[in-house]
Amino acid sequence: MKRIIIITIAVVVISLISLMLLLRLTNNNQEEDFTEVRRGSFEITVESMGELLAENSMDITGPDIVSNRRFRASPIKVVEIVPEGTIVKKGDFVAELDRSSFVNTLRDEQEKLKTATTEYENKVLDSAIVLSSLRDEIWNQRFVVEESQTALGQTLYESPAVQRQSEIDLDKADRTLEQKKNQYKLKKAQVRTELNSLENKLNAQQRVVDDLTAVLEAFTVKAPADGMVIYKKDRMGQKIKAGTNLNPWDLVVATLPDLSSMLSKIYVSEIDINKISLGLPVQMTVDAFPDKYFRGNITSIANIGEQLPNSDTKVFEVLARVQEYEPDLRPSMTTTNRIIVDTYNDVLYVSNESIHAGEDMIPYVYTKDGRKQIIVPGKSNGRFTIVEKGLEPGVDVWQRVPDKPEKFILAGSELIELIRQKENELARLDKLGNN
């Protein structure tokens, strides 16, 4: 008997506890069904995700193959690149590009250089031999002239015929000497011209080889200055990394950003872009530092929209400059941006979930005290809406359609005319704006 009494008491206690928990849960659910009409400062905002980028940066580029006509403009593969975020000094290694398809061009030009060098050297040797031979002929002809002069002197007592013949021989020897001298001068000038031509050809070919060598050396990309390496993004928004094929007309592999001035790149939908103007304040948070808040201002708004990959929505690029300097901020960090379009002081506002409208589009709320209250709504920020007329601060309203809404008493019918006037005025202003 005693045991039965204990069990009965235990069952009663458990039932009471369960009932209390159920009542508490019910009360909590009921509390969650209501929201309070508030008075205070109200902000019209546009919120969007974005990413950080440096306002100024220096490009780290590969070789300029487009301006060198001996190279075929074709994609260049990135073989190796340092990890993103690497701190480098000027001249440090950054990336290695695939030069295999360009090496054969250099080899061909080096062969041409060897041929031009051999041709020039052979010409120098041949010219030296020819000119030496001509100089020997001139030297030998001088001896012939001297012999003719001696022979003429020995004919002093000879007959006039013999003397005349000696004079003729001397004259022939002199003319032959002059001819050989002139022939030497002409040959020397010809050789000089030919050697100059071959030398120019050789120098030009040497410059070709030097240029190509310098271009191929640039396939080992080095830092142009001190800084932090940040990967460049291609037109599809993908980061350039090992294995990426670079466009020959855009051989930027990475950048060295100036971290002292950062921007948040925000993509605003075409629905909200008309709300945005230059200079508007922006409140930012960075996913990497969720407890830190940053201030900014809109500095740039794109005139033309674009469609992001894997998205059907058209967006506009908006840039906001970060006012505070934070050394830990890095490009490509994700940001949450709250653009403050307008601020209203000392106004009533209520959650958007609590506002309803029928077929006549007259807005109303359900109050906790049983009224179906017509209201005159004002501006909205996506979460709350200003209430110009129809409610008082502190009133509790339903955040959903309550059970048996037909039992609620309609209130505020006198505001319908004001709502219609406001709608007509907005339609008139919208028409003027379109015109």
C-alpha positions in Angstrom: 0.0 0.0 0.0 2.8 2.4 0.9 4.5 1.6 -2.3 1.4 2.4 -4.3 1.1 5.8 -2.6 4.7 6.6 -3.5 4.2 5.7 -7.1 1.0 7.8 -7.3 2.8 10.8 -5.8 5.7 10.4 -8.3 3.3 10.2 -11.3 1.5 13.4 -10.1 4.8 15.3 -9.7 6.0 14.3 -13.1 2.6 15.3 -14.6 2.8 18.7 -13.0 6.4 19.3 -14.2 5.4 18.3 -17.7 2.4 20.7 -17.6 4.6 23.5 -16.4 7.2 22.9 -19.1 4.4 22.8 -21.7 2.9 26.1 -20.4 6.3 27.7 -20.4 7.0 26.5 -24.0 3.5 27.8 -25.0 4.2 31.2 -23.5 7.6 31.4 -25.2 6.0 30.6 -28.5 3.4 33.2 -27.9 6.0 35.8 -27.0 7.8 35.0 -30.2 4.6 35.6 -32.1 4.7 39.3 -31.1 7.0 42.3 -31.7 6.9 45.7 -30.2 6.4 49.0 -32.1 9.6 50.9 -31.4 10.6 54.6 -31.5 14.2 55.7 -32.3 16.8 56.1 -35.0 16.1 54.3 -38.3 18.5 53.6 -41.1 17.8 52.8 -44.7 20.6 50.4 -45.7 21.8 48.2 -48.5 23.7 45.1 -47.4 26.0 43.1 -49.6 29.0 40.8 -49.5 32.3 41.9 -51.0 36.0 41.4 -50.9 39.0 43.6 -50.1 41.5 44.8 -52.6 44.3 47.3 -52.5 43.6 50.7 -53.9 47.1 50.8 -55.5 49.2 47.9 -56.5 52.2 47.0 -58.7 51.9 44.3 -61.3 54.4 41.4 -61.5 54.5 40.6 -65.2 56.1 38.0 -67.3 58.1 38.6 -70.6 56.7 40.8 -73.3 56.5 38.4 -76.2 53.8 40.2 -78.1 56.1 43.1 -79.1 58.8 40.6 -80.2 57.7 39.5 -83.6 60.0 36.5 -83.7 57.9 34.8 -81.0 54.5 33.4 -81.8 51.9 34.9 -79.5 50.5 31.9 -77.7 49.4 31.1 -74.1 52.2 30.6 -71.6 51.8 28.1 -68.8 52.7 28.9 -65.2 55.1 26.1 -64.1 55.7 27.3 -60.5 54.7 30.3 -58.4 55.4 31.2 -54.7 52.5 30.8 -52.2 50.1 33.7 -52.1 50.9 36.0 -49.2 54.7 35.5 -49.5 56.8 38.5 -48.5 59.4 39.2 -51.1 62.3 41.6 -51.7 63.1 43.3 -54.9 64.6 40.7 -57.3 63.3 37.7 -55.4 61.9 34.7 -57.3 58.1 34.9 -57.9 57.2 32.5 -60.7 58.6 30.3 -63.4 56.9 30.2 -66.9 57.1 27.4 -69.4 59.6 28.5 -72.1 59.9 25.1 -74.0 57.9 26.3 -77.0 60.1 29.4 -77.3 63.6 27.8 -76.9 63.7 26.5 -80.5 63.3 30.1 -81.8 66.4 31.1 -79.9 68.3 28.1 -81.2 67.5 29.0 -84.8 68.6 32.6 -84.2 71.8 31.4 -82.5 72.6 29.2 -85.6 72.1 32.3 -87.8 74.5 34.2 -85.6 77.1 31.4 -85.9 76.7 31.5 -89.7 77.0 35.3 -89.8 80.1 35.2 -87.6 81.7 32.6 -89.8 80.9 34.5 -92.9 82.4 37.7 -91.5 85.5 36.0 -90.3 86.1 34.3 -93.6 85.6 37.5 -95.4 88.2 39.2 -93.2 90.7 36.4 -93.9 90.0 36.4 -97.7 90.2 40.2 -97.8 93.5 40.2 -96.0 95.0 37.7 -98.5 93.7 39.6 -101.5 95.0 43.0 -100.2 98.3 41.5 -99.2 98.7 40.1 -102.7 98.0 43.4 -104.3 100.5 45.2 -102.0 103.2 42.6 -103.1 102.4 43.4 -106.7 102.8 47.1 -106.1 106.1 46.5 -104.3 107.4 44.4 -107.2 106.2 46.9 -109.7 108.3 49.6 -108.0 111.4 47.4 -108.6 110.4 47.2 -112.3 110.2 51.0 -112.4 113.6 51.3 -110.8 115.1 48.8 -113.3 113.6 50.8 -116.2 115.1 54.0 -114.8 118.5 52.4 -114.6 118.3 51.0 -118.1 117.4 54.4 -119.4 120.4 55.9 -117.8 122.7 53.4 -119.4 121.5 54.3 -122.9 123.2 57.8 -122.7 125.6 56.8 -125.4 123.3 54.5 -127.3 121.5 55.3 -130.5 118.4 57.4 -130.3 116.2 54.4 -131.1 117.6 52.5 -128.1 117.1 55.5 -125.9 113.5 55.9 -127.1 112.7 52.3 -126.4 114.1 52.6 -122.8 111.9 55.7 -122.3 108.8 53.7 -123.5 109.7 50.8 -121.1 110.0 53.2 -118.2 106.7 54.9 -119.1 104.9 51.5 -119.2 106.4 50.6 -115.9 105.2 53.8 -114.3 101.7 53.4 -115.7 101.5 49.8 -114.5 102.6 50.9 -111.0 99.8 53.6 -110.9 97.2 51.1 -112.1 98.2 48.6 -109.4 97.9 51.4 -106.8 94.5 52.4 -108.0 93.4 48.7 -108.2 94.5 48.3 -104.5 92.6 51.4 -103.5 89.4 50.2 -105.2 89.8 46.7 -103.8 90.4 48.1 -100.3 87.2 50.3 -100.6 85.2 47.3 -101.9 86.5 45.1 -99.0 85.7 47.8 -96.5 82.1 48.1 -97.8 81.6 44.3 -97.8 83.0 43.9 -94.3 80.8 46.8 -93.0 77.7 45.1 -94.5 78.6 41.8 -93.0 79.5 43.4 -89.7 76.1 45.2 -89.6 74.4 41.9 -90.4 76.4 40.2 -87.6 75.6 43.0 -85.1 71.9 42.9 -86.0 71.8 39.1 -85.5 73.7 39.5 -82.2 71.0 41.9 -81.0 68.3 39.4 -82.0 69.9 36.7 -80.0 70.5 39.1 -77.0 66.8 40.2 -77.1 65.5 36.7 -77.3 67.9 35.6 -74.5 66.7 38.5 -72.3 63.0 37.6 -73.1 63.6 33.9 -72.1 65.4 35.0 -68.9 62.3 37.0 -68.1 60.4 33.7 -68.0 61.8 33.5 -64.5 59.6 36.2 -63.0 61.1 38.2 -60.2 59.7 40.8 -57.9 60.0 44.4 -59.2 59.9 45.8 -55.6 59.4 44.8 -52.0 56.0 43.6 -50.9 53.5 40.8 -50.4 52.6 38.6 -53.4 48.9 38.5 -54.2 47.6 36.3 -57.0 46.1 38.0 -60.0 42.6 36.9 -61.1 41.7 36.2 -64.7 38.6 37.4 -66.5 36.6 34.5 -65.0 37.6 35.5 -61.5 39.9 32.5 -61.0 43.3 33.0 -59.3 46.4 32.5 -61.4 48.4 29.6 -60.0 50.7 26.8 -61.1 49.2 25.2 -64.2 47.3 28.3 -65.4 47.7 29.3 -69.0 48.4 33.1 -69.3 47.0 35.2 -72.1 50.0 36.5 -74.1 48.5 40.0 -74.1 48.1 40.0 -70.3 51.1 38.4 -68.7 50.4 39.7 -65.1 50.9 36.7 -62.8 50.6 38.5 -59.5 50.5 41.9 -57.8 52.3 43.7 -55.0 49.5 45.6 -53.2 49.9 48.8 -51.2 48.3 47.6 -47.9 48.1 51.1 -46.5 45.0 51.9 -48.5 42.3 49.3 -48.9 39.0 49.1 -50.8 36.0 46.9 -50.4 34.6 45.8 -53.8 30.9 45.4 -53.4 28.4 44.0 -55.9 25.1 45.7 -55.6 22.0 44.3 -57.3 20.3 46.4 -60.0 17.3 46.7 -57.7 19.3 48.7 -55.1 21.8 50.5 -57.3 19.6 53.6 -57.6 19.8 54.1 -53.9 23.6 54.3 -53.9 25.5 57.6 -54.4 29.1 58.7 -54.0 30.2 59.5 -50.4 27.6 57.4 -48.6 29.0 55.9 -45.4 29.6 52.1 -45.2 29.9 49.9 -42.1 32.1 46.9 -42.8 33.1 43.7 -41.1 35.7 41.3 -42.3 35.1 37.6 -41.9 38.6 37.0 -40.7 38.1 39.5 -37.9 34.3 39.3 -37.0 34.7 41.4 -33.8 36.2 44.4 -35.6 34.2 47.0 -37.4 35.5 49.3 -40.1 34.1 52.5 -41.5 34.2 53.5 -45.2 32.8 55.7 -47.9 31.6 55.0 -51.4 34.2 56.2 -53.9 33.2 54.6 -57.2 30.0 53.3 -58.8 30.0 51.4 -62.1 27.9 52.8 -64.9 27.3 49.4 -66.5 26.1 46.3 -64.8 27.6 42.8 -65.2 26.5 39.3 -64.7 28.6 37.2 -62.2 29.5 33.6 -63.0 26.8 31.1 -62.0 24.3 33.8 -61.4 21.3 35.2 -63.2 21.3 38.5 -61.3 22.8 41.6 -62.9 25.0 43.6 -60.4 27.0 46.8 -60.4 30.5 47.1 -58.9 30.7 49.6 -56.1 34.0 50.5 -54.4 34.2 51.7 -50.8 37.5 53.0 -49.3 38.3 51.7 -45.8 39.0 54.6 -43.5 40.9 52.8 -40.7 44.3 51.3 -41.3 44.6 47.8 -40.1 47.9 46.0 -41.0 46.3 42.6 -40.8 43.9 43.3 -43.7 44.7 41.5 -46.9 43.4 41.5 -50.4 40.6 39.0 -51.2 39.4 38.8 -47.6 35.6 38.6 -47.6 33.7 41.6 -46.3 30.1 42.2 -45.2 29.1 45.7 -46.1 26.2 47.8 -44.8 25.7 50.9 -47.0 23.8 53.6 -45.0 21.5 55.2 -47.6 19.6 57.4 -45.2 19.0 58.0 -41.5 15.8 59.1 -39.8 15.7 60.2 -36.2 12.9 59.7 -33.7 10.5 57.7 -35.8 8.2 54.7 -35.2 9.1 51.4 -36.9 7.9 47.8 -36.9 9.2 44.5 -38.4 8.3 43.8 -42.0 6.9 40.4 -41.1 4.1 42.1 -39.1 2.8 44.2 -42.0 0.1 42.6 -44.2 -2.1 43.7 -47.1 -5.3 42.5 -48.8 -6.4 42.6 -52.3 -6.9 46.4 -52.1 -3.2 46.7 -51.1 -4.1 48.6 -47.9 -1.4 47.8 -45.3 -2.4 46.8 -41.8 -1.1 45.0 -38.7 -2.7 42.7 -36.2 -2.3 44.1 -32.6 -2.2 42.0 -29.5 -5.3 43.7 -28.1 -7.4 42.4 -31.1 -7.3 45.2 -33.7 -6.7 44.9 -37.4 -5.0 48.3 -37.5 -4.5 50.1 -40.9 -1.2 52.0 -41.0 0.6 54.5 -43.3 4.0 52.9 -44.0 7.1 54.8 -44.8 10.6 53.8 -45.9 11.8 50.3 -45.4 15.3 48.9 -44.9 14.6 45.2 -45.6 14.0 44.3 -41.9 11.8 47.1 -40.6 9.4 49.7 -41.9 8.7 53.2 -40.7 5.1 53.7 -39.5 4.0 57.3 -40.3 0.5 56.9 -38.8 -1.7 54.3 -37.2 0.4 53.0 -34.3 1.9 54.2 -31.0 5.3 53.2 -29.5 5.1 50.1 -27.2 2.1 48.5 -28.9 2.6 44.7 -29.5 1.7 43.4 -32.9 1.6 40.0 -34.4 4.5 38.9 -36.5 2.3 36.4 -38.4 -1.3 36.1 -39.3 -3.0 35.1 -36.1 -5.5 32.3 -35.7 -9.1 33.4 -36.5 -8.1 36.9 -38.0 -11.7 37.5 -38.9 -12.4 38.2 -35.2 -10.1 41.2 -35.1 -11.8 44.6 -35.2 -10.8 46.9 -38.1 -9.3 50.2 -37.0 -7.9 53.2 -38.8 -10.2 53.4 -41.8 -9.7 57.2 -41.9 -6.1 56.6 -43.0 -7.2 54.9 -46.3 -7.6 58.3 -48.1 -4.2 59.4 -46.9 -2.6 56.1 -48.2 -4.2 56.6 -51.6 -3.0 60.2 -51.8 0.5 59.1 -51.0 0.3 56.3 -53.7 -0.8 58.8 -56.3 2.0 61.2 -55.4 4.6 58.5 -55.6 3.2 57.4 -59.0 3.4 61.0 -60.2 7.0 61.5 -59.1 7.9 58.1 -60.7 6.3 59.3 -64.0 8.3 62.5 -63.9 11.5 60.7 -63.2 10.9 58.4 -66.2 10.3 61.4 -68.4 
